[in-house]
Amino acid sequence: MVILGAPGSGKGTISSRIVRDFGLKHLSSGDLLRAQILKKTEIGLAAQSYMKSGQLVPDDVMVKLISTELSGLNSSPWLLDGFPRTRPQAEALHNNQKLDLVLSLEVPDDVIVDRIKGRWTHLASGRIYHTEFNPPKVPGKDDVTGEPLVQREDDKPESVRHRLEVYATNTKPLKKFYEDLGILQVFHGTESNEIWPRVHKYMQGHIPAKSGPF
């Protein structure tokens, strides 16, 4: 199965709960790409050359990466996160692997902007704080070192809105592709705790739960 969701939609939270309750193997395209680059594989070196020059990794390289990874899983059920991002990627994946489910998390843009703009980061350690959900003990300071926190460019409201526009443009034809195949299920909401019970109930009709109640 594949999970779709804009940056800040709670995709990571929902994915971790799916893995916990249904025993699927979680595959993040970003993690897989970084692993291949570290191992200096043929795919990793090809991807790195594009990333170093500021270009997107081409569809054919990403498809080869994901297909290679999936072929090694045999019959294990898996949850793919971060791929496909475009309709050509989805079509190529479909030719190699037939999906059972595609979940799409639909959270209003304003909610996502408000959620992300509260993020502050301690760059040296990667520790992330949130002014509302996980505030530092001293405003603007890292809990451990006392060093100043910064807001990443990607987390500033104008950047978030741009990322959301790009996501919407890319995924509209992608979602149409899966809708036409009859495997797309959309979940609307504003918080992961609101969306999750509905995702769990829907998946129970398709995959046996591993650990019972959520």
MARDO-597585 format. One record per residue (C-alpha): residue in three letters; x, y, z; chain. Coordinates in steps of 0.1 Angstrom, whole numbers, plus 2048, in hexadecimal, padded with zeros to 3 digits. Layout:
<recs>
REC  res  east  north   up  chain
REC  ALA     X      Y    Z      A
...
</recs>
This chain:
<recs>
REC  res  east  north   up  chain
REC  MET   800    800  800      A
REC  VAL   809    825  7FC      A
REC  ILE   802    842  812      A
REC  LEU   7FF    865  804      A
REC  GLY   7FE    886  817      A
REC  ALA   80C    8A9  815      A
REC  PRO   829    8B4  82A      A
REC  GLY   81C    8B9  84E      A
REC  SER   7FD    8A4  848      A
REC  GLY   806    88A  863      A
REC  LYS   811    870  84A      A
REC  GLY   82E    865  860      A
REC  THR   817    861  87E      A
REC  ILE   7FC    84D  86B      A
REC  SER   817    837  85A      A
REC  SER   827    82E  87C      A
REC  ARG   805    824  88A      A
REC  ILE   7FD    80F  86B      A
REC  VAL   81E    7FD  86F      A
REC  ARG   818    7F8  894      A
REC  ASP   7F5    7EA  890      A
REC  PHE   7F6    7D7  86F      A
REC  GLY   81A    7CB  86E      A
REC  LEU   823    7DB  84C      A
REC  LYS   847    7E3  843      A
REC  HIS   84B    809  840      A
REC  LEU   85F    814  822      A
REC  SER   868    839  820      A
REC  SER   875    843  7FE      A
REC  GLY   88B    85E  80E      A
REC  ASP   89B    845  826      A
REC  LEU   8A0    82C  80A      A
REC  LEU   8B1    847  7F5      A
REC  ARG   8C8    852  811      A
REC  ALA   8D2    82D  818      A
REC  GLN   8DB    827  7F3      A
REC  ILE   8F0    847  7F2      A
REC  LEU   902    83D  812      A
REC  LYS   909    81A  803      A
REC  LYS   915    82B  7E2      A
REC  THR   900    813  7CD      A
REC  GLU   8FA    819  7A8      A
REC  ILE   8D7    827  7B0      A
REC  GLY   8E4    83C  7CD      A
REC  LEU   900    84C  7B9      A
REC  ALA   8E8    853  79C      A
REC  ALA   8CF    864  7B4      A
REC  GLN   8EB    877  7C6      A
REC  SER   8F7    887  7A6      A
REC  TYR   8D5    896  7A0      A
REC  MET   8D0    8A1  7C4      A
REC  LYS   8F3    8B2  7C5      A
REC  SER   8E9    8C8  7A7      A
REC  GLY   8C8    8D1  7B7      A
REC  GLN   8B3    8BC  7A0      A
REC  LEU   897    8A4  7A8      A
REC  VAL   8A0    87F  7A5      A
REC  PRO   891    873  784      A
REC  ASP   873    85C  784      A
REC  ASP   886    83F  775      A
REC  VAL   8A1    840  790      A
REC  MET   887    841  7AC      A
REC  VAL   872    825  79C      A
REC  LYS   891    80F  79A      A
REC  LEU   89A    817  7BF      A
REC  ILE   877    80E  7CC      A
REC  SER   872    7F0  7B5      A
REC  THR   893    7E1  7C0      A
REC  GLU   88A    7E6  7E5      A
REC  LEU   867    7D7  7E1      A
REC  SER   874    7B9  7CE      A
REC  GLY   888    7AE  7EC      A
REC  LEU   86A    7AE  803      A
REC  ASN   85A    78F  7F4      A
REC  SER   837    78B  802      A
REC  SER   83B    7A3  820      A
REC  PRO   820    7BE  821      A
REC  TRP   82E    7E1  81E      A
REC  LEU   825    806  821      A
REC  LEU   836    81D  809      A
REC  ASP   83A    842  814      A
REC  GLY   848    85E  7FE      A
REC  PHE   844    84B  7DD      A
REC  PRO   835    84E  7C4      A
REC  ARG   834    874  7C2      A
REC  THR   829    877  79D      A
REC  ARG   811    865  786      A
REC  PRO   82E    857  770      A
REC  GLN   83D    848  790      A
REC  ALA   81C    839  79A      A
REC  GLU   817    82A  777      A
REC  ALA   83A    81B  778      A
REC  LEU   834    80D  79B      A
REC  HIS   813    7FE  790      A
REC  ASN   824    7EB  774      A
REC  ASN   83C    7DB  78D      A
REC  GLN   826    7D8  7AD      A
REC  LYS   800    7D8  7AF      A
REC  LEU   7F5    7EC  7CD      A
REC  ASP   7D8    7E1  7E4      A
REC  LEU   7D2    803  7F5      A
REC  VAL   7DB    827  7F1      A
REC  LEU   7D2    83E  80F      A
REC  SER   7D2    864  80A      A
REC  LEU   7D2    87B  829      A
REC  GLU   7C0    89C  821      A
REC  VAL   7C7    8B8  83B      A
REC  PRO   7BE    8DC  833      A
REC  ASP   7DC    8F2  829      A
REC  ASP   7D6    90C  844      A
REC  VAL   7D8    8F1  85F      A
REC  ILE   7F9    8E4  851      A
REC  VAL   808    907  84E      A
REC  ASP   7FE    90E  873      A
REC  ARG   80C    8EC  87D      A
REC  ILE   82E    8EF  86B      A
REC  LYS   835    914  873      A
REC  GLY   838    90B  898      A
REC  ARG   856    8F4  891      A
REC  TRP   878    8FF  89E      A
REC  THR   898    8EB  89A      A
REC  HIS   8B9    8E7  8AC      A
REC  LEU   8CF    8E4  88E      A
REC  ALA   8ED    8D3  89E      A
REC  SER   8D9    8B5  8AC      A
REC  GLY   8BA    8B5  896      A
REC  ARG   8A3    8B9  8B4      A
REC  ILE   881    8C7  8AA      A
REC  TYR   86A    8DB  8C0      A
REC  HIS   848    8E9  8BA      A
REC  THR   83B    909  8CB      A
REC  GLU   819    8F8  8D2      A
REC  PHE   81E    8D2  8D3      A
REC  ASN   842    8CF  8E0      A
REC  PRO   84F    8F0  8EC      A
REC  PRO   873    8F5  8F9      A
REC  LYS   876    8FB  91E      A
REC  VAL   884    91D  916      A
REC  PRO   875    92E  8F8      A
REC  GLY   88D    92E  8DA      A
REC  LYS   8A7    919  8EC      A
REC  ASP   8B1    8F4  8E9      A
REC  ASP   8A8    8E0  908      A
REC  VAL   8CA    8CE  909      A
REC  THR   8E4    8E8  8FE      A
REC  GLY   8D1    909  903      A
REC  GLU   8DC    913  8E0      A
REC  PRO   8C4    927  8CA      A
REC  LEU   8A9    915  8B5      A
REC  VAL   8A3    91E  891      A
REC  GLN   886    91B  879      A
REC  ARG   890    909  85A      A
REC  GLU   888    91A  839      A
REC  ASP   871    8FD  830      A
REC  ASP   85C    903  84F      A
REC  LYS   855    928  849      A
REC  PRO   830    92E  83F      A
REC  GLU   838    93B  81B      A
REC  SER   84E    91C  815      A
REC  VAL   834    904  823      A
REC  ARG   819    913  80C      A
REC  HIS   830    90F  7EE      A
REC  ARG   837    8EA  7F7      A
REC  LEU   812    8E4  7FB      A
REC  GLU   80B    8F3  7D9      A
REC  VAL   825    8DD  7C9      A
REC  TYR   817    8BE  7DB      A
REC  ALA   7F4    8C5  7CF      A
REC  THR   7FF    8CA  7AB      A
REC  ASN   813    8AA  7AA      A
REC  THR   7FA    894  7BD      A
REC  LYS   7DA    89E  7AB      A
REC  PRO   7E1    888  78D      A
REC  LEU   7F0    86E  7A4      A
REC  LYS   7D1    86B  7B9      A
REC  LYS   7BC    86A  799      A
REC  PHE   7D0    84C  78D      A
REC  TYR   7CA    839  7AD      A
REC  GLU   7A5    844  7AE      A
REC  ASP   7A0    835  78C      A
REC  LEU   7B0    814  798      A
REC  GLY   796    814  7B5      A
REC  ILE   7B0    812  7D0      A
REC  LEU   7B2    836  7DD      A
REC  GLN   7A2    83D  7FF      A
REC  VAL   7A2    861  80B      A
REC  PHE   7A1    86C  830      A
REC  HIS   799    890  839      A
REC  GLY   7A2    8A0  85B      A
REC  THR   7B7    8B8  86E      A
REC  GLU   7C9    8A2  887      A
REC  SER   7D9    87F  886      A
REC  ASN   7C5    874  8A4      A
REC  GLU   7A5    87D  892      A
REC  ILE   7AF    86C  871      A
REC  TRP   7BF    84D  880      A
REC  PRO   7A0    83B  88D      A
REC  ARG   790    83D  86A      A
REC  VAL   7B0    830  859      A
REC  HIS   7B2    814  872      A
REC  LYS   78E    80A  86D      A
REC  TYR   792    80B  847      A
REC  MET   7B1    7F6  848      A
REC  GLN   7A2    7DC  85E      A
REC  GLY   78B    7D4  840      A
REC  HIS   7AA    7CD  82B      A
REC  ILE   7C7    7C2  841      A
REC  PRO   7C4    7AE  861      A
REC  ALA   7CF    7C3  87F      A
REC  LYS   7EF    7B7  891      A
REC  SER   7E9    7C5  8B3      A
REC  GLY   7C3    7CA  8B8      A
REC  PRO   7B5    7EB  8C3      A
REC  PHE   7C6    80C  8BC      A
</recs>
